[in-house]
Amino acid sequence: MKRWLRAGVLALAAVGVVAGLTVYFSSETVPPCLVSGVGTWKVPTEGTHRYEVVFPDRAACFFAIDDGHKLVGALRLPEAKGISFAAPLLGDIALRTESGVFRLDPRTGALRRGGLAPFPSDILAVTDDRRGLMYVTRRGFLGFRVLDLRTATALYDVSFKGVKWTPGSGLDPPAHGLSLQQPDRRRLWVLDAPNGVVRAYDVSGLPQRPPRQVAEIPLSNPLTGDESPCSQACRRIGSLQGTADGSYLYVGDVGDVIDTAKGEVLTNLEALHNSRVHLEVDFSDGRPSYPDSHR
């Protein structure tokens, strides 16, 4: 029990390092977002616009959420080699790379060294502060645990039913993706890498009733092989992140965009197939903001 709680707290503190293979590719010969003919990113100066920003190696790719996830702009970030984590930082985006932290100004595209950014981790944790709950995944367990934040006790261990997976057989961590759907937080999405699906659980009955699986969505790409281009921690292990309004779910290292209302894959983004670093950025009259979207 203590190990799980400690794991969750450490994940929220973002310590630990994702293990993986290290392969070098020259980014100069590859389009920054792995698609030709994409213009340089320019910030919209009027109105409200939402973007999913994906960070493959040494690049930032801006996908318009409300325009069919169209790739509307790209930035080359030659200094940001080996991007492993992205997080909001004082209006900018902090990028952890193999050579330290950089700050990206999404308004101008300017990149400068410095700032703070979490470390990636094999342990994932998502909290529901309203109900005092924490959801955790870790290595060696195909499923997730529910913890009570107030009492520091385990409420439920949820294993994926009807599937087989042996620790040490590959794809470990096997469930490296957690997203608590906004805004009501009644549904938890969990990545099941060995079986190539995303599972949805009704968590509205917690803590009295255990999570109940309500959907299973097959992925369009298997979680195998390495990201490309890539310079560190290249092995695909996946990630999940939902939009702040709960409409879409993004599957890192796979590329799928899931329509959560329909429970089906809407489209696939090649940059997201080769990155698990991504976040939502909204602009209002040219000013960026970072909504509360849970990984």
Disulfide bonds with the S-S distance in Angstrom:
Cys33-Cys61 2.13
Cys230-Cys234 2.15
